[in-house]
């Protein structure tokens, strides 16, 4: 999976429209193999991003979890710690 796409489910507050759009954009970029479509493909690219963002909103609304909501700051700190360990110089 694309590393730029982050988990959006079970956070308080819920994922914003911008976060959902960014994830959809990264997904479309990954599967299309381009970060910026040609003029001929821009409409299809933008439509795909919008449709995936729309479906993602529905998915996030419908998912349920018994776990308590995660905190964005705590999760970001955990990610930084994992990154520091992963890329630590010996």
N, C-alpha and C positions, 0 to 999 in steps of 0.2 A: 504494500500500500504506500502511497505517496506520504512522505514524512511531513509534508506541510499541512496535511489534513489531520486535525485534532479531534478527539472525542468531544461531542457536543451534548451528549445525553447525561442527565442527572446532575446538573449544576444549578446552583442558586446564586444569582438569578439565572433564568433559562437563557439559552443561546440567543444572541441578538440576530437581527436580520443580516447585519454585516458579517457576522461569523458564519452563518449559514451560506451566504453568498460566496464568501471566500473559500469555503470548503467545496462548494459546487464548481467554482471556477478552477480550483486546483484539480478536481476530478476530471473535468472536461479537458484541461490542458494535458493531463497525464494520458488519457485515452486517445486524444487526437494527435499527440506527439508534437504539439506546438504551443508556444506561450502567447503568440499573437497570430491570429488567423489571417489569411490573405483576404483581400476585399471580396473575392468571390465566395469565401466561406464565412465571413463575419456574421451574416444573418443566422446561419445554421448554428454557429458556435454560440452566439448570444442567446438564441432560443433554447439550446440545450442547457446552458447555465441557468436560465430562468426556470425551466421545467424541473431540473434536478433540485434547485433551491426550493421550489414549491413542494415537491414530493418529500424533501427532507424535513420541511416544517411539519407536514402531516405525520411523518414517521416519529419525530420527536414528541409531538403532541400525544400520539397513541401509545408510546412505550411506557411501561410501568416498571417500578423498581421498589424493592423492599429496603434497599440500602438508603442511608441518609444522603441527602444531596452533597456533592463535593464542593469544596471551596477553590475557586480559581487561583488564588494566591498560593495556597498550599500546594496545589498540583503543579503550578509553575515552578515553585521552589524544588519540588521533587524532580522535575524534569531537568532543572539546572544541575542538581547533584548527580543525576545519572549521566548527563553530558560531561560533567567534569571528570567523573570516573572513567568514562569511555574514552575521552580524548586526553587523559592525563599523560604527561610526559614522564618517562621512566628515569 
